[in-house]
Amino acid sequence: MEKHPNNHHHSERLEKLEAKAHEEKSVAGHPMPAADIFKFVGLIAFFVIMIVVVVLVWPMIHELFEPGGVDRVTSDIRNAGPWGFLILLAIQFLQIVVAFIPGEVVQAAGMIYGPWVGALIIWLGCIISSSFIFVLVHKLGAPFVQAMVPEKYMGKFRDWETSDKFNVIVFILFLIPGLPKDVFTYITPLTHMSMKNFVLISNFARIPGIVLSTYAAAGLVSGNIVESVIIFAVTAAVAIVALVVYGRVTKKSNGSEK
């Protein structure tokens, strides 16, 4: 069967790009593959972006760690008017990408903008940050992630990746409240999962937790304590059910590999 000319040209372009990536350049008199140079530049760009964003919102980030800081940050964002949306989005971006900011930023969104708009802002921040991380991990590769993530998580994901239930496992991991989703956000891009599936699966799984958190926070502000308690109870129930399903799926997955 004759190959399509477009496929042939596409194959040639890929070969040229691969050859270019492995082509050695001279850096300070030392030979270095072009791909490594690109990764190094990408790493520098990543840290520059992080530094700029952190400097811009550092006063509020620092405040979050102080007693009563969440209330003061909430007040500052509320008083910032239209800029409050971008400030909250930046803090949420850092909360996932850098992973050292308290998760209370989700509750702050519910207190300021209400349960639905607050949830939408946080969800949008999750989509932007997870897309950014996926591209970053693909550019910088496994060593970049291994330097940040415990080996126990890396090993688990390597085992799960061979399962035909991998997408389900990832969905459940991002669904269960309290699990280190920021860590999973860095590991999953190292697997065979496409960016489209990763962004869709991880962020749709986050929706129940985000909505429940912002709804509970909005309820506390409005004085609906009973409603907030019910929502927290629902969150606990979701976590228990998800953990049970997770246990069964991973057990079947491990059994099918033997």
Buried (B, 14 or more C-beta within 10 A) or exposed (E): EEEEEEEEEEEEEEEEEEEEEEEEEEEEEEEEEBBBBEBEEBBEEBEEBBEEBBEBBEEBBEBBEEEEBBEBBBEBBBEBEEEBBBBBBBBBBBBBBBBEBBBBBBBBBBBBBBBEBBBBBBBBBBBBBBBBBBEBBEBBBEEBBBEEBEEEBBEBBEEBBEBEBBBBBBBBBBBBBEBBBBBBBBBBBBBEBEEEBBBBBBBEBBBBBBBBBBBBBBBBBEEBEEBBEBBBEBBEEBBEEBBEBBEEBBEEBEEEEE
